[in-house]
Amino acid sequence: MKMMLLLLVVVLPAVVPSAAHAHVYDGNWALSNCSYFIDIEDGKIDQNAVTPAKNMDAVECSGYVAGFTGSVHAYQLVLSGEGNKPSICLPVSVRNIQVIRIMLKFLRVHPDKLNWELESLLFRSLYDAFPCSDSK
């Protein structure tokens, strides 16, 4: 019985992920980590002062946004190929850093949306910045 209790107390928490450690990609996360990415890119942070953990967070932001942006481009192609108009008309020439800046601007103007999930924030900020016109 003691061995079973020991297993439950020691081993189970190590094996089962805790909800307290779950990673949340929301506006709060984006404002912190994506702002840090922009500050690094703009040279506002000394490269020697960047910790590996913060660097990883900044790169994670950039990667997340790049994946989302790629999905939007694919979404545009599929809908256009089917004769439908997408809701976002993101130019192919838009760079990842521009998308991050657009999202951060949206967050600063709408701090009440910081609790939104990151994909919803990206969609809404790009929808506002690059809406498709009514004409085809």
C-alpha positions in Angstrom: 0.0 0.0 0.0 2.8 2.4 0.9 4.5 1.6 -2.4 1.3 2.4 -4.4 0.9 5.7 -2.5 4.6 6.5 -3.2 4.0 5.8 -6.9 1.0 8.1 -7.0 2.7 10.9 -5.2 6.1 10.8 -6.9 5.8 9.1 -10.3 2.4 10.2 -11.5 3.0 14.0 -11.3 6.3 13.5 -13.2 4.5 11.6 -16.0 1.2 13.4 -16.3 1.5 17.0 -17.6 0.1 19.6 -15.3 -2.5 22.1 -16.4 -0.4 24.7 -14.6 2.3 24.2 -17.1 0.1 24.3 -20.2 1.3 26.9 -22.7 -1.3 29.5 -23.6 -0.9 31.4 -26.9 -3.0 34.5 -26.3 -2.6 38.2 -26.6 -0.7 38.5 -23.3 1.8 35.9 -24.5 2.1 37.7 -27.9 2.4 41.2 -26.5 5.4 40.1 -24.4 7.2 37.7 -26.7 6.4 39.3 -30.1 7.3 42.7 -28.8 10.6 41.3 -27.6 11.1 39.9 -31.2 10.5 43.3 -32.7 12.8 45.0 -30.2 15.6 42.5 -31.1 15.0 43.1 -34.8 15.0 46.9 -34.4 18.2 46.8 -32.4 16.6 48.1 -29.2 18.0 45.1 -27.2 21.7 44.3 -27.0 22.3 40.9 -28.6 24.6 40.1 -25.7 21.8 40.7 -23.2 19.4 38.2 -24.9 18.9 35.1 -22.8 18.4 31.8 -24.5 14.9 31.5 -23.0 13.8 34.9 -24.2 15.4 34.3 -27.6 13.5 31.0 -27.9 10.2 32.9 -27.0 10.9 35.5 -29.6 11.7 32.9 -32.2 8.5 30.9 -31.2 6.5 34.1 -31.9 8.1 34.5 -35.3 7.5 30.9 -36.2 3.9 30.9 -35.0 3.2 34.0 -37.1 5.0 32.6 -40.1 2.9 29.4 -40.0 -0.3 31.3 -39.6 0.6 33.6 -42.5 1.4 30.6 -44.7 -2.0 29.2 -43.9 -3.7 32.4 -44.8 -1.9 32.4 -48.2 -3.0 28.8 -48.8 -6.6 29.7 -47.7 -6.6 32.5 -50.3 -5.4 30.2 -53.0 -8.0 27.5 -52.3 -10.9 29.9 -52.1 -9.9 31.8 -55.2 -9.4 28.5 -57.1 -13.0 27.6 -56.2 -14.3 30.9 -57.4 -14.9 32.2 -53.8 -13.6 35.4 -52.3 -11.5 35.1 -49.1 -12.1 37.5 -46.2 -8.4 38.4 -46.0 -6.4 39.4 -49.0 -2.9 39.3 -47.7 -0.4 40.3 -50.3 2.3 37.7 -51.1 4.9 40.5 -50.5 4.0 40.9 -46.8 6.9 39.9 -44.6 6.6 38.1 -41.3 7.8 41.1 -39.3 5.1 43.3 -40.8 2.4 40.8 -39.8 3.8 40.8 -36.2 3.8 44.6 -36.2 0.2 44.7 -37.4 -0.9 42.2 -34.7 0.9 44.2 -32.0 -0.7 47.4 -33.1 -4.1 45.7 -32.9 -3.3 44.5 -29.4 -2.2 48.0 -28.2 -5.4 49.6 -29.6 -7.6 46.8 -28.2 -6.2 45.7 -24.8 -9.5 44.2 -24.0 -8.7 41.5 -26.6 -5.5 40.3 -24.8 -7.3 37.2 -23.6 -8.1 36.1 -27.2 -6.3 33.1 -28.6 -3.4 34.1 -30.8 -4.9 32.7 -34.0 -8.0 34.8 -33.5 -5.9 37.9 -32.9 -3.9 37.3 -36.0 -7.0 36.7 -38.1 -8.8 39.8 -36.8 -5.7 42.1 -37.2 -5.1 40.8 -40.7 -8.7 41.1 -41.6 -8.7 44.7 -40.5 -5.4 45.5 -42.3 -6.1 43.5 -45.5 -9.8 43.1 -46.1 -10.8 41.9 -49.6 -12.7 44.4 -51.6 -16.3 43.7 -52.7 -15.3 43.4 -56.3 -13.6 40.2 -57.7 
